[in-house]
Amino acid sequence: MPALDVRIQAQGRSPIDLTGTLDSGATGTALSKRTAQQLGLTPADLHKAEGAIIADDSEVACWTTIVPIRAQVLRPIESGDLLPWGPVFAVNPVFLEHASPLWGLCGKPHNIQYAAGGIMRRGARSVGQRAAEGIASSA
Amino acid sequence: MDLFAVPLGYVDPDQGPEDELSISPIPSEAFDHRGKWVALRRRSVVAIHDSEAQLYADPVMRQPQVTPFHVPASRIIAR
């Protein structure tokens, strides 16, 4: 099963680490409202959005936020430690009442804004970077 | 690291070789607990609960490098 550890942070709050399923067929990233709470978002930070269509074609309620959220892929190494890997990217997840973290991909790598002043090795894109580009697609 | 203290696209120059093999963050033992919410640390299962709420109520979740994970109830997670 494709899984990915990601460090995710809402602006002005502390980062948290999540293990989620990588879904190349999903059009965005979905997290739970409890994760929103872990991110330091309050109910006032969440805004009801149009329903999200999940894998069985049913529609469920979802929320979004205008609080900027950034993330970075974490790479497990043999020792078990998690090391940051690839670029820091922006992400706009939807929050569902109940959800296991799902990192969505929809092939819009341009959404990663490679800042001119950032340190970036453009030539070689690691698995982590490619994954990060996909996750950032909903940003 | 504060992810807002660096520009978007920032890559740590010390992150290691690009072509180094990685390993799954999910240990195989996690799949002995299908349908459960588990806490993972250093590729080990350190807590198992029936619900996300129960997992987050577990003090282990406040320890560093612990991540929550919902083990899919079946091998099929999408059609």
Backbone of each chain as ProteinMPNN parsed JSONL, in Angstrom:
{"seq_chain_A": "MPALDVRIQAQGRSPIDLTGTLDSGATGTALSKRTAQQLGLTPADLHKAEGAIIADDSEVACWTTIVPIRAQVLRPIESGDLLPWGPVFAVNPVFLEHASPLWGLCGKPHNIQYAAGGIMRRGARSVGQRAAEGIASSA", "coords_chain_A": {"N_chain_A": [[0.843, -1.189, 0.0], [0.631, 2.171, -0.909], [2.114, 4.505, 1.069], [2.735, 7.456, 2.98], [4.709, 9.493, 5.007], [4.158, 12.661, 6.322], [5.04, 15.928, 7.249], [3.091, 18.472, 8.511], [1.776, 21.743, 8.698], [-0.098, 24.384, 10.044], [-0.235, 27.861, 9.498], [1.402, 29.747, 11.964], [0.958, 27.906, 13.88], [1.928, 24.807, 15.533], [3.889, 22.262, 13.906], [2.679, 19.015, 12.836], [3.081, 15.475, 12.55], [2.013, 13.159, 10.122], [0.86, 9.986, 9.037], [-0.147, 8.83, 5.977], [-2.297, 7.65, 3.315], [-1.266, 7.377, 0.005], [-2.784, 8.55, -2.83], [-3.063, 8.341, -6.084], [-5.222, 8.788, -7.66], [-6.875, 10.558, -6.461], [-8.271, 13.823, -6.246], [-7.416, 15.672, -4.52], [-6.187, 16.501, -1.224], [-7.272, 14.889, 1.68], [-8.215, 15.284, 5.009], [-9.024, 14.665, 8.474], [-11.493, 16.28, 10.609], [-10.594, 16.141, 13.161], [-7.876, 16.059, 12.786], [-7.583, 18.634, 11.858], [-8.018, 19.957, 14.207], [-5.79, 19.06, 15.612], [-3.915, 20.388, 14.184], [-4.169, 22.844, 15.171], [-6.22, 24.394, 14.37], [-9.221, 26.157, 14.833], [-12.79, 25.749, 15.283], [-13.793, 28.094, 14.168], [-11.983, 28.613, 12.214], [-12.59, 26.93, 10.206], [-14.478, 26.387, 7.273], [-17.526, 25.576, 5.896], [-17.748, 23.693, 2.987], [-18.481, 22.852, -0.46], [-19.783, 19.567, -0.853], [-17.659, 16.682, -0.665], [-16.712, 14.189, -2.984], [-16.368, 10.856, -2.394], [-14.587, 7.658, -2.553], [-16.549, 5.709, -3.048], [-18.372, 7.001, -4.559], [-20.181, 8.422, -3.081], [-21.367, 11.433, -1.488], [-19.907, 13.543, 0.851], [-19.951, 15.719, 3.709], [-17.76, 18.523, 3.858], [-15.035, 20.592, 4.942], [-13.125, 23.581, 4.583], [-10.221, 25.708, 4.913], [-8.975, 29.046, 5.275], [-6.63, 29.508, 6.394], [-3.22, 29.476, 5.833], [-1.532, 26.513, 4.879], [1.235, 24.415, 5.137], [3.496, 21.837, 4.027], [5.732, 19.014, 4.237], [7.395, 16.242, 2.935], [8.227, 13.364, 4.821], [10.871, 11.18, 5.331], [11.278, 7.838, 6.094], [14.05, 6.297, 7.589], [16.494, 3.615, 7.844], [16.995, 3.411, 10.592], [14.625, 4.08, 11.617], [14.033, 6.647, 12.171], [12.513, 9.748, 11.124], [13.12, 11.734, 8.393], [13.13, 15.016, 7.053], [12.264, 15.526, 3.643], [12.677, 16.521, 0.366], [10.916, 19.346, -1.147], [9.492, 22.139, 0.689], [6.072, 22.668, 0.639], [2.918, 24.16, -0.342], [-0.379, 23.353, 0.716], [-3.812, 22.635, 0.289], [-5.925, 21.184, 2.058], [-9.024, 19.307, 2.258], [-11.279, 18.986, 4.936], [-12.772, 16.298, 6.478], [-15.533, 14.835, 8.28], [-14.863, 12.364, 9.36], [-11.908, 10.801, 8.647], [-9.146, 9.06, 7.35], [-5.823, 10.167, 6.903], [-5.342, 11.205, 3.587], [-3.371, 11.497, 0.907], [-3.676, 13.318, -1.836], [-3.329, 13.211, -5.402], [-3.03, 15.122, -8.33], [-1.611, 15.914, -10.488], [-0.6, 18.582, -10.89], [1.972, 20.011, -10.847], [2.865, 22.591, -11.022], [1.897, 24.003, -8.99], [3.558, 23.952, -6.902], [5.472, 26.376, -5.642], [8.369, 27.332, -6.558], [10.375, 29.165, -4.898], [12.378, 31.953, -5.733], [14.528, 32.551, -4.128], [14.922, 30.263, -2.77], [16.529, 27.213, -1.755], [17.18, 24.885, -4.064], [17.374, 21.937, -5.762], [17.043, 21.578, -8.89], [17.54, 19.775, -10.889], [17.472, 17.011, -10.205], [14.837, 15.099, -9.263], [13.576, 13.76, -6.45], [11.929, 10.791, -5.186], [10.501, 11.642, -3.015], [10.21, 14.341, -3.606], [8.7, 14.219, -5.943], [6.416, 13.072, -4.936], [5.726, 15.098, -3.191], [5.112, 17.118, -4.956], [2.809, 16.132, -6.079], [1.069, 15.984, -3.873], [0.839, 18.636, -3.313], [-0.866, 19.463, -5.136], [-3.455, 20.324, -4.731], [-3.203, 22.782, -3.761]], "CA_chain_A": [[0.0, 0.0, 0.0], [1.467, 3.375, -0.922], [1.905, 5.352, 2.245], [3.718, 8.525, 3.05], [4.727, 10.339, 6.194], [4.217, 14.071, 5.943], [4.956, 16.945, 8.308], [2.139, 19.46, 8.031], [1.71, 22.845, 9.664], [-0.904, 25.573, 9.751], [0.568, 29.047, 9.81], [1.287, 30.232, 13.33], [0.749, 26.777, 14.797], [3.029, 23.844, 15.553], [3.736, 21.187, 12.919], [2.405, 17.652, 13.288], [3.458, 14.455, 11.572], [0.915, 12.255, 9.812], [1.062, 8.915, 8.063], [-1.357, 8.75, 5.178], [-2.302, 6.851, 2.092], [-1.018, 8.148, -1.204], [-3.789, 8.147, -3.81], [-2.813, 9.072, -7.33], [-6.486, 9.07, -8.317], [-7.638, 11.572, -5.726], [-8.034, 15.167, -6.775], [-6.958, 16.56, -3.464], [-5.815, 15.879, 0.039], [-8.364, 14.864, 2.647], [-7.848, 15.015, 6.393], [-10.211, 14.68, 9.33], [-11.646, 17.481, 11.428], [-9.731, 15.976, 14.329], [-6.546, 16.499, 12.37], [-7.632, 20.101, 11.856], [-7.853, 20.352, 15.607], [-4.382, 18.827, 15.95], [-3.145, 21.434, 13.505], [-4.369, 24.103, 15.883], [-7.32, 25.148, 13.766], [-10.436, 26.182, 15.641], [-14.0, 25.678, 14.431], [-13.955, 29.354, 13.433], [-11.058, 28.603, 11.068], [-13.094, 25.996, 9.193], [-15.637, 26.877, 6.547], [-18.226, 24.504, 5.171], [-17.557, 23.785, 1.539], [-19.294, 21.889, -1.204], [-19.46, 18.215, -0.44], [-16.59, 15.974, -1.368], [-17.089, 12.87, -3.488], [-15.368, 9.879, -1.983], [-14.31, 6.571, -3.489], [-17.735, 4.945, -3.435], [-19.224, 7.962, -5.264], [-21.088, 9.144, -2.19], [-20.927, 12.786, -1.19], [-19.846, 13.774, 2.294], [-19.696, 17.111, 4.072], [-16.345, 18.828, 4.056], [-14.695, 21.941, 5.357], [-11.816, 24.078, 4.158], [-9.753, 26.817, 5.736], [-8.144, 30.011, 4.558], [-5.331, 29.563, 7.076], [-2.238, 28.794, 4.987], [-0.993, 25.242, 5.393], [2.4, 23.928, 4.389], [3.847, 20.462, 4.35], [6.984, 18.472, 3.716], [7.452, 14.788, 3.035], [9.199, 12.8, 5.752], [11.379, 9.925, 4.801], [11.789, 6.935, 7.122], [15.324, 5.654, 7.274], [16.634, 2.295, 8.46], [16.931, 3.511, 12.051], [13.25, 4.372, 11.971], [13.834, 8.096, 12.262], [11.883, 10.405, 9.975], [13.905, 12.883, 7.972], [12.496, 15.841, 6.019], [12.728, 15.138, 2.315], [12.01, 17.252, -0.704], [10.603, 20.755, -0.899], [8.343, 22.602, 1.464], [5.038, 23.028, -0.324], [1.617, 24.581, 0.193], [-1.429, 22.372, 0.477], [-5.159, 23.041, 0.7], [-6.713, 19.966, 2.261], [-10.391, 19.395, 2.76], [-11.417, 18.273, 6.198], [-14.008, 15.516, 6.55], [-15.903, 14.5, 9.666], [-14.015, 11.231, 9.722], [-11.058, 10.44, 7.507], [-7.737, 8.751, 7.534], [-5.124, 11.06, 5.974], [-5.217, 10.736, 2.215], [-2.6, 12.474, 0.128], [-4.187, 13.234, -3.195], [-2.475, 13.617, -6.516], [-3.769, 15.398, -9.565], [-0.726, 16.29, -11.58], [-0.417, 20.006, -11.127], [3.198, 20.345, -10.125], [3.165, 24.02, -11.03], [1.431, 24.62, -7.763], [4.687, 24.164, -6.007], [6.075, 27.645, -6.026], [9.79, 27.309, -6.26], [10.779, 30.55, -4.645], [13.667, 32.258, -6.354], [15.585, 32.541, -3.126], [14.997, 28.985, -2.086], [17.579, 26.28, -2.147], [16.432, 23.887, -4.826], [18.113, 21.212, -6.791], [16.012, 21.357, -9.893], [17.886, 18.723, -11.837], [17.096, 15.67, -9.778], [13.647, 15.082, -8.425], [13.516, 12.522, -5.699], [10.585, 10.25, -4.983], [9.843, 12.539, -2.069], [9.828, 15.573, -4.293], [7.595, 13.93, -6.861], [5.234, 12.915, -4.096], [5.364, 16.418, -2.674], [4.465, 17.858, -6.035], [1.462, 15.634, -6.222], [0.265, 16.372, -2.724], [0.62, 20.075, -3.359], [-1.697, 19.781, -6.285], [-4.706, 20.993, -4.387], [-2.9, 24.099, -3.196]], "C_chain_A": [[0.882, 1.244, 0.0], [1.126, 4.271, 0.269], [3.043, 6.355, 2.346], [3.579, 9.25, 4.377], [4.929, 11.775, 5.744], [4.186, 14.931, 7.206], [4.097, 18.081, 7.761], [1.925, 20.505, 9.117], [0.776, 23.937, 9.155], [-0.119, 26.788, 10.243], [0.296, 29.527, 11.252], [1.057, 29.148, 14.36], [1.954, 25.843, 14.73], [2.811, 22.776, 14.485], [3.375, 19.866, 13.585], [2.824, 16.7, 12.175], [2.29, 13.497, 11.381], [1.388, 11.171, 8.859], [-0.237, 8.773, 7.284], [-1.179, 7.872, 3.967], [-2.128, 7.774, 0.9], [-1.979, 7.659, -2.282], [-3.641, 8.972, -5.078], [-4.107, 9.406, -8.055], [-7.311, 10.136, -7.628], [-7.282, 12.954, -6.25], [-7.594, 16.144, -5.697], [-6.622, 15.769, -2.22], [-6.977, 15.983, 1.015], [-7.829, 14.487, 4.021], [-9.128, 15.045, 7.223], [-10.296, 15.997, 10.092], [-10.82, 17.357, 12.705], [-8.293, 16.377, 13.992], [-6.485, 18.017, 12.312], [-7.406, 20.634, 13.266], [-6.397, 20.171, 16.026], [-3.481, 19.873, 15.315], [-3.295, 22.79, 14.195], [-5.468, 24.96, 15.296], [-8.547, 25.057, 14.666], [-11.645, 26.025, 14.715], [-14.202, 26.955, 13.617], [-13.037, 29.425, 12.209], [-11.585, 27.74, 9.923], [-14.379, 26.523, 8.578], [-16.24, 25.729, 5.747], [-18.082, 24.737, 3.67], [-18.537, 22.845, 0.846], [-18.862, 20.487, -0.802], [-18.352, 17.605, -1.275], [-17.108, 14.61, -1.801], [-15.995, 11.891, -3.084], [-15.413, 8.656, -2.874], [-15.547, 5.795, -3.915], [-18.785, 5.829, -4.113], [-20.249, 8.653, -4.368], [-20.488, 10.517, -1.875], [-20.973, 12.993, 0.315], [-19.541, 15.247, 2.541], [-18.198, 17.344, 4.24], [-16.167, 20.306, 4.38], [-13.323, 22.299, 4.782], [-11.413, 25.194, 5.118], [-8.972, 27.784, 4.863], [-6.8, 30.197, 5.271], [-4.314, 28.833, 6.194], [-1.671, 27.544, 5.674], [0.165, 24.814, 4.499], [2.75, 22.521, 4.858], [5.2, 20.104, 3.751], [6.979, 16.965, 3.943], [8.529, 14.398, 4.053], [9.606, 11.429, 5.24], [11.861, 9.027, 5.95], [13.116, 6.335, 6.682], [15.45, 4.379, 8.1], [16.5, 2.34, 9.974], [15.5, 3.731, 12.525], [12.978, 5.856, 12.117], [13.201, 8.62, 10.979], [12.687, 11.652, 9.634], [13.129, 13.683, 6.926], [13.107, 15.55, 4.65], [11.968, 15.929, 1.254], [11.599, 18.644, -0.258], [9.466, 20.971, 0.088], [7.294, 23.094, 0.464], [3.752, 23.438, 0.391], [0.577, 23.519, -0.149], [-2.748, 22.916, 1.011], [-6.006, 21.786, 0.9], [-8.178, 20.289, 2.487], [-10.427, 18.557, 4.034], [-12.781, 17.593, 6.226], [-14.299, 15.193, 8.011], [-15.023, 13.369, 10.179], [-13.191, 10.859, 8.49], [-9.681, 10.046, 7.997], [-6.973, 9.62, 6.536], [-4.956, 10.438, 4.589], [-4.529, 11.836, 1.41], [-2.982, 12.321, -1.337], [-3.206, 13.749, -4.224], [-3.363, 14.04, -7.671], [-2.898, 16.072, -10.614], [-0.668, 17.758, -11.899], [0.844, 20.487, -10.402], [3.52, 21.829, -10.121], [2.712, 24.693, -9.751], [2.512, 24.706, -6.706], [5.392, 25.421, -6.49], [7.547, 27.628, -5.613], [10.274, 28.744, -6.108], [12.188, 30.787, -5.158], [14.799, 32.174, -5.346], [15.756, 31.207, -2.441], [16.137, 28.132, -2.581], [16.9, 25.107, -2.816], [17.343, 23.231, -5.817], [17.108, 20.807, -7.841], [16.269, 20.126, -10.749], [17.354, 17.355, -11.457], [15.909, 15.742, -8.854], [13.544, 13.734, -7.751], [12.082, 12.005, -5.663], [9.819, 11.179, -4.05], [9.372, 13.81, -2.743], [8.66, 15.332, -5.229], [6.3, 13.75, -6.067], [4.765, 14.266, -3.589], [4.649, 17.229, -3.746], [3.023, 17.417, -6.198], [0.567, 16.091, -5.093], [-0.074, 17.849, -2.804], [-0.41, 20.454, -4.413], [-2.969, 20.527, -5.929], [-4.461, 22.392, -3.846], [-3.294, 25.209, -4.162]], "O_chain_A": [[1.787, 1.358, 0.826], [-0.008, 4.723, 0.43], [4.152, 6.126, 1.863], [2.475, 9.576, 4.813], [5.768, 12.062, 4.89], [3.396, 14.683, 8.117], [4.354, 18.589, 6.67], [1.898, 20.186, 10.305], [0.849, 24.357, 8.0], [0.564, 26.738, 11.265], [-0.847, 29.685, 11.681], [0.97, 29.419, 15.558], [2.885, 26.071, 13.958], [1.669, 22.421, 14.19], [3.717, 19.626, 14.743], [2.908, 17.084, 11.009], [1.656, 13.074, 12.347], [2.216, 11.417, 7.982], [-1.305, 8.614, 7.874], [-0.082, 7.418, 3.641], [-2.769, 8.821, 0.807], [-1.985, 6.473, -2.611], [-4.036, 10.137, -5.137], [-4.1, 10.224, -8.975], [-8.335, 10.571, -8.156], [-6.145, 13.217, -6.642], [-7.425, 17.333, -5.968], [-6.753, 14.546, -2.172], [-7.59, 17.041, 1.155], [-7.096, 13.51, 4.178], [-10.191, 15.41, 6.721], [-9.314, 16.73, 10.209], [-10.393, 18.366, 13.266], [-7.59, 16.961, 14.816], [-5.473, 18.62, 12.669], [-6.703, 21.621, 13.478], [-5.833, 21.024, 16.711], [-2.42, 20.202, 15.845], [-2.625, 23.759, 13.836], [-5.631, 26.12, 15.676], [-8.862, 23.991, 15.195], [-11.519, 26.158, 13.498], [-14.723, 26.905, 12.503], [-13.283, 30.199, 11.284], [-11.081, 27.813, 8.802], [-15.254, 27.039, 9.274], [-15.545, 25.016, 5.022], [-18.276, 25.846, 3.172], [-19.314, 22.141, 1.492], [-17.704, 20.26, -0.453], [-18.142, 17.968, -2.432], [-17.852, 13.957, -1.069], [-14.824, 12.094, -3.406], [-16.178, 8.608, -3.837], [-15.594, 5.274, -5.029], [-19.95, 5.444, -4.224], [-21.099, 9.394, -4.861], [-19.28, 10.73, -1.981], [-21.961, 12.658, 0.97], [-18.955, 15.929, 1.7], [-17.467, 16.469, 4.705], [-17.038, 21.137, 4.122], [-12.485, 21.432, 4.532], [-12.17, 25.569, 6.014], [-8.385, 27.4, 3.852], [-5.942, 30.948, 4.808], [-4.535, 27.673, 5.844], [-1.379, 27.536, 6.87], [0.075, 24.851, 3.272], [2.351, 22.085, 5.938], [5.728, 20.799, 2.883], [6.605, 16.484, 5.012], [9.59, 15.017, 4.13], [8.781, 10.639, 4.781], [12.757, 9.416, 6.699], [13.273, 5.918, 5.534], [14.609, 4.099, 8.954], [15.954, 1.417, 10.578], [15.206, 3.58, 13.711], [11.823, 6.276, 12.179], [13.331, 8.029, 9.908], [12.906, 12.516, 10.483], [12.537, 13.103, 6.016], [14.316, 15.354, 4.525], [10.738, 15.98, 1.271], [11.893, 19.067, 0.86], [8.609, 20.11, 0.29], [7.611, 23.855, -0.451], [3.532, 23.111, 1.557], [0.661, 22.868, -1.191], [-2.79, 23.572, 2.052], [-6.729, 21.378, -0.008], [-8.529, 21.407, 2.862], [-9.708, 17.568, 4.18], [-13.812, 18.234, 6.024], [-13.417, 15.271, 8.865], [-14.506, 13.422, 11.295], [-13.744, 10.631, 7.414], [-9.136, 10.628, 8.934], [-7.441, 9.794, 5.411], [-4.493, 9.306, 4.445], [-5.044, 12.944, 1.26], [-2.655, 11.326, -1.985], [-2.368, 14.607, -3.945], [-4.357, 13.373, -7.959], [-3.406, 16.728, -11.524], [-0.685, 18.141, -13.069], [0.769, 21.275, -9.459], [4.341, 22.289, -9.327], [3.101, 25.825, -9.464], [2.388, 25.448, -5.732], [5.849, 25.491, -7.631], [7.893, 27.883, -4.46], [10.545, 29.433, -7.092], [13.069, 29.937, -5.032], [15.91, 31.767, -5.687], [16.652, 31.044, -1.613], [16.641, 28.315, -3.689], [16.115, 24.404, -2.18], [18.005, 23.895, -6.615], [16.406, 19.807, -7.693], [15.338, 19.51, -11.269], [16.842, 16.625, -12.305], [15.963, 16.367, -7.794], [13.439, 12.698, -8.408], [11.146, 12.699, -6.059], [8.642, 11.466, -4.267], [8.27, 14.295, -2.484], [7.736, 16.142, -5.302], [5.234, 14.213, -6.473], [3.568, 14.551, -3.557], [3.687, 17.942, -3.458], [2.131, 18.234, -6.428], [-0.559, 16.533, -5.321], [-1.163, 18.261, -2.404], [-0.774, 21.621, -4.556], [-3.499, 21.281, -6.745], [-5.405, 23.106, -3.51], [-3.112, 26.387, -3.856]]}, "seq_chain_B": "MDLFAVPLGYVDPDQGPEDELSISPIPSEAFDHRGKWVALRRRSVVAIHDSEAQLYADPVMRQPQVTPFHVPASRIIAR", "coords_chain_B": {"N_chain_B": [[11.323, 22.1, 12.455], [10.083, 25.254, 11.535], [7.798, 25.423, 9.076], [6.991, 27.686, 7.85], [9.026, 29.393, 8.024], [10.728, 29.26, 6.003], [11.205, 29.65, 2.422], [8.615, 28.703, 0.057], [9.144, 25.664, -1.616], [11.605, 25.231, -0.626], [14.431, 23.228, -0.054], [16.132, 21.237, 2.148], [19.576, 21.461, 2.202], [21.061, 19.459, 3.275], [19.736, 17.085, 3.128], [20.372, 14.571, 2.221], [21.388, 11.888, -0.062], [19.924, 11.865, -3.344], [19.204, 9.518, -4.582], [18.992, 7.534, -2.76], [17.647, 4.579, -1.401], [14.39, 4.339, -0.098], [12.202, 3.392, 2.598], [9.1, 1.8, 3.427], [6.841, 3.699, 5.44], [5.073, 2.238, 6.86], [4.943, -0.408, 8.992], [4.951, -3.982, 8.521], [3.598, -5.293, 10.516], [1.527, -3.652, 11.178], [-0.571, -4.303, 9.559], [-1.693, -6.439, 10.724], [-3.706, -5.505, 12.149], [-6.139, -4.714, 10.925], [-8.509, -2.217, 10.029], [-8.245, -0.851, 12.353], [-7.121, 1.994, 14.309], [-3.877, 3.016, 14.497], [-0.911, 3.898, 16.318], [2.188, 4.927, 15.188], [5.669, 4.574, 15.575], [8.953, 4.998, 14.713], [8.736, 2.99, 12.795], [7.323, 1.054, 14.18], [4.47, -0.392, 15.752], [2.909, 1.294, 18.262], [0.607, 1.768, 19.646], [-2.808, 0.748, 19.653], [-6.053, 1.298, 18.574], [-9.672, 1.435, 18.47], [-10.9, 3.64, 17.334], [-10.415, 6.889, 15.815], [-10.713, 8.957, 17.639], [-10.231, 7.704, 20.091], [-7.604, 7.003, 19.707], [-6.286, 9.489, 19.547], [-6.693, 10.31, 22.108], [-4.941, 8.889, 23.52], [-2.033, 9.082, 25.489], [0.353, 8.499, 24.214], [0.286, 9.658, 21.778], [1.191, 12.175, 22.099], [3.853, 12.08, 22.114], [7.095, 12.593, 20.61], [7.674, 12.091, 17.087], [5.636, 10.292, 16.64], [3.112, 8.961, 14.716], [-0.281, 8.982, 13.552], [-2.245, 6.34, 12.14], [-4.629, 4.93, 10.01], [-5.428, 1.717, 9.561], [-6.241, 0.197, 6.604], [-9.367, -1.466, 6.252], [-9.665, -3.538, 4.515], [-7.927, -5.161, 1.802], [-8.571, -3.735, -0.351], [-8.659, -0.458, -1.177], [-9.583, 1.368, -2.921], [-11.536, 1.648, -5.887]], "CA_chain_B": [[11.507, 23.317, 11.66], [8.872, 25.993, 11.171], [7.692, 25.367, 7.616], [6.723, 29.028, 7.347], [10.237, 30.197, 8.18], [11.513, 29.065, 4.782], [10.364, 29.876, 1.243], [8.039, 27.529, -0.6], [10.098, 25.013, -2.497], [12.9, 25.067, 0.045], [14.914, 21.869, 0.186], [17.289, 21.225, 3.041], [20.741, 21.003, 1.434], [21.669, 18.3, 3.945], [18.731, 16.041, 3.268], [20.896, 13.259, 1.852], [21.438, 11.588, -1.492], [18.637, 11.788, -4.024], [18.885, 8.177, -5.087], [19.015, 6.56, -1.672], [16.389, 3.857, -1.299], [13.593, 4.61, 1.079], [11.433, 2.252, 3.06], [7.723, 2.182, 3.74], [6.644, 4.102, 6.831], [4.116, 1.346, 7.505], [5.512, -1.746, 9.251], [4.023, -5.043, 8.131], [2.78, -5.686, 11.676], [0.325, -2.805, 11.238], [-1.649, -4.944, 8.817], [-2.337, -7.423, 11.596], [-4.749, -4.781, 12.886], [-6.957, -4.054, 9.901], [-9.675, -1.491, 10.509], [-7.923, -0.145, 13.602], [-6.263, 3.18, 14.281], [-2.643, 2.671, 15.204], [0.139, 4.908, 16.443], [3.447, 4.381, 14.695], [6.905, 5.291, 15.898], [10.151, 4.294, 14.244], [8.244, 1.817, 12.074], [6.732, 0.077, 15.085], [3.142, -0.057, 16.258], [3.049, 1.552, 19.698], [-0.72, 1.802, 20.252], [-3.869, 0.269, 18.759], [-7.365, 1.693, 19.077], [-10.776, 1.215, 17.54], [-11.35, 4.865, 16.679], [-9.479, 8.003, 15.763], [-10.836, 9.711, 18.893], [-9.54, 6.951, 21.137], [-6.16, 7.066, 19.465], [-5.766, 10.805, 19.908], [-6.771, 10.466, 23.563], [-3.839, 8.123, 24.108], [-0.866, 9.949, 25.726], [1.459, 8.192, 23.311], [0.192, 10.543, 20.623], [1.871, 13.447, 22.38], [5.292, 11.856, 22.062], [7.658, 12.967, 19.302], [7.828, 11.114, 16.007], [4.527, 9.337, 16.628], [2.119, 9.354, 13.714], [-1.477, 8.131, 13.535], [-2.513, 5.708, 10.847], [-5.789, 4.046, 9.97], [-5.091, 0.562, 8.733], [-7.418, -0.125, 5.792], [-10.059, -2.663, 6.729], [-9.444, -4.621, 3.563], [-6.823, -4.866, 0.879], [-9.083, -2.848, -1.393], [-8.916, 0.859, -0.623], [-10.211, 2.175, -3.964], [-11.896, 0.858, -7.075]], "C_chain_B": [[10.147, 23.956, 11.376], [8.795, 26.053, 9.647], [7.371, 26.729, 7.003], [7.926, 29.949, 7.499], [11.134, 30.085, 6.954], [10.614, 29.345, 3.582], [9.76, 28.58, 0.716], [9.054, 26.947, -1.575], [11.444, 24.772, -1.855], [13.221, 23.588, 0.245], [16.142, 21.963, 1.077], [18.497, 20.692, 2.268], [21.4, 19.775, 2.043], [20.72, 17.11, 4.009], [19.215, 14.667, 2.821], [20.812, 13.016, 0.367], [20.043, 11.44, -2.091], [18.226, 10.354, -4.329], [18.922, 7.109, -3.995], [17.645, 5.886, -1.55], [15.671, 4.225, -0.009], [12.823, 3.351, 1.456], [10.033, 2.735, 3.405], [7.63, 2.646, 5.186], [5.74, 3.158, 7.596], [4.757, -0.017, 7.75], [4.484, -2.814, 8.921], [3.114, -5.441, 9.289], [1.506, -4.847, 11.773], [-0.856, -3.499, 10.573], [-2.225, -6.159, 9.549], [-3.532, -6.8, 12.314], [-5.654, -4.013, 11.912], [-8.205, -3.416, 10.508], [-9.415, -0.677, 11.771], [-7.154, 1.14, 13.31], [-5.026, 2.863, 15.102], [-1.742, 3.895, 15.297], [1.446, 4.249, 16.048], [4.608, 5.232, 15.19], [8.075, 4.42, 15.486], [9.767, 2.945, 13.629], [7.81, 0.686, 13.003], [5.346, 0.56, 15.503], [3.257, 0.114, 17.77], [1.694, 1.704, 20.394], [-1.735, 1.38, 19.199], [-5.21, 0.646, 19.367], [-8.419, 1.47, 17.996], [-11.149, 2.466, 16.772], [-10.246, 5.923, 16.711], [-9.503, 8.78, 17.086], [-10.085, 9.016, 20.021], [-8.031, 7.037, 20.959], [-5.598, 8.414, 19.921], [-5.843, 11.062, 21.411], [-5.626, 9.738, 24.265], [-2.621, 9.038, 24.289], [0.302, 9.684, 24.767], [1.467, 9.137, 22.107], [0.876, 11.888, 20.858], [3.38, 13.291, 22.393], [5.821, 12.212, 20.669], [7.748, 11.776, 18.352], [6.792, 10.004, 16.074], [3.497, 9.84, 15.629], [0.922, 8.423, 13.789], [-1.645, 7.504, 12.162], [-3.724, 4.801, 10.978], [-5.474, 2.909, 9.019], [-6.337, 0.199, 7.917], [-8.026, -1.452, 6.219], [-9.893, -3.844, 5.781], [-8.291, -4.231, 2.652], [-7.268, -3.902, -0.204], [-9.391, -1.496, -0.775], [-9.517, 1.787, -1.669], [-10.526, 1.261, -5.137], [-11.831, 1.74, -8.292]], "O_chain_B": [[9.188, 23.271, 11.022], [9.644, 26.673, 9.006], [7.466, 26.909, 5.789], [7.867, 31.129, 7.153], [12.175, 30.738, 6.876], [9.39, 29.285, 3.702], [10.319, 27.499, 0.904], [9.742, 27.688, -2.278], [12.33, 24.175, -2.467], [12.368, 22.806, 0.665], [17.083, 22.696, 0.774], [18.445, 19.583, 1.735], [22.214, 19.122, 1.391], [20.883, 16.227, 4.851], [18.509, 13.681, 3.032], [20.246, 13.816, -0.378], [19.114, 10.96, -1.442], [17.04, 10.024, -4.33], [18.887, 5.914, -4.288], [16.612, 6.553, -1.592], [16.295, 4.398, 1.038], [12.806, 2.371, 0.711], [9.81, 3.922, 3.643], [8.261, 2.062, 6.067], [5.634, 3.243, 8.819], [5.084, -0.716, 6.79], [3.281, -2.578, 9.029], [1.985, -5.879, 9.069], [0.522, -5.274, 12.377], [-2.004, -3.308, 10.974], [-3.134, -6.822, 9.049], [-4.278, -7.492, 13.005], [-5.891, -2.816, 12.074], [-8.863, -3.991, 11.375], [-10.269, 0.095, 12.204], [-6.617, 1.338, 12.22], [-5.125, 2.485, 16.27], [-1.804, 4.801, 14.466], [1.772, 3.155, 16.51], [4.528, 6.46, 15.215], [8.168, 3.253, 15.868], [10.382, 1.914, 13.903], [7.916, -0.49, 12.657], [5.09, 1.76, 15.594], [3.656, -0.813, 18.475], [1.645, 1.764, 21.622], [-1.548, 1.622, 18.007], [-5.476, 0.351, 20.533], [-8.122, 1.339, 16.809], [-11.668, 2.368, 15.66], [-9.303, 5.864, 17.5], [-8.463, 9.206, 17.588], [-9.39, 9.66, 20.807], [-7.28, 7.132, 21.93], [-4.569, 8.474, 20.594], [-5.141, 11.93, 21.93], [-5.378, 9.946, 25.453], [-2.214, 9.706, 23.338], [1.137, 10.561, 24.545], [2.509, 9.384, 21.5], [1.109, 12.646, 19.916], [4.107, 14.25, 22.652], [5.092, 12.142, 19.68], [7.878, 10.624, 18.767], [7.046, 8.892, 15.612], [3.065, 10.992, 15.685], [1.068, 7.23, 14.053], [-1.235, 8.073, 11.15], [-3.838, 4.015, 11.918], [-5.278, 3.117, 7.822], [-7.386, -0.079, 8.497], [-7.323, -2.421, 6.506], [-9.971, -5.001, 6.192], [-7.758, -3.123, 2.726], [-6.437, -3.317, -0.899], [-10.287, -1.389, 0.063], [-9.924, 2.899, -1.332], [-9.871, 0.24, -5.349], [-12.096, 1.28, -9.403]]}, "name": "protein", "num_of_chains": 2, "seq": "MPALDVRIQAQGRSPIDLTGTLDSGATGTALSKRTAQQLGLTPADLHKAEGAIIADDSEVACWTTIVPIRAQVLRPIESGDLLPWGPVFAVNPVFLEHASPLWGLCGKPHNIQYAAGGIMRRGARSVGQRAAEGIASSAMDLFAVPLGYVDPDQGPEDELSISPIPSEAFDHRGKWVALRRRSVVAIHDSEAQLYADPVMRQPQVTPFHVPASRIIAR"}
